[in-house]
Amino acid sequence: MSWLDLVSYFFGGAFLANAVPHVVAGLMGQPFQSPFAKPSGRGLSSSTVNLLWGLFNVVVGYLLVCRVGDFELRNTSDVAALGLGSLAIGLMLARHFGSLHGGDLRERS
């Protein structure tokens, strides 16, 4: 295993985590922020756009995790890289969307 594999798993984890809110919003038929909205990342995109964007993220995440190197669920470094990528994008998105949807408690006080 090379360090490039771990970088790939890190970004794969980020893409897979980013897919979740978009796919869920799309399946629920609700608008949600996407890079294609005006303004980008703040405005709302349709549920169809979000579903497609979420599925694109799933495909890219799959390619980065399953088609690069030899990802092994029993290999701690592989899973840690994927988990850290998910955590990193998760924290960034929680802060960004929290400011838009009232979930950022720091801005309430």
Residue, then its C-alpha position, 0 to 999 in steps of 0.5 A: m500500500s502506498w501513501l497515494d492509496l491513503v490519500s485516495y481513500f481520504f477523498g473517497g470518504a469525503f465524497l461518500a459523506n458528501a453524497v448523503p445529504h444530497v441523496v437524502a434531500g433528493l429522495m425526500g423531494q426537498p430542495f437543498q444547497s448544491p454547487f449548481a445553485k445561485p449563489s453556489g453552495r447557498g441557494l437551493s437546487s431542486s430535488t432532482v439536481n440533488l439526487l443526481w449530484g449525490l449519486f455522482n458523489v457516490v460514483v466518485g467515492y466508489l472509484l476512489v475507494c474501491r478501484v484505487g489500491d486494495f481497500e481492506l476493511r480490516n486494515t486500520s490505516d485504510v479505514a482511518a483514511l476513509g474515516l478522516g476524509s468523512l470527518a473532515i468534510g462532515l465538520m466543514l459541511a456541518r459548519h457551513f449548513g449550520s449557518l444556513h439552517g440555524g444549526d450553528l449555536r455560536e451564531r445564536s448567542 
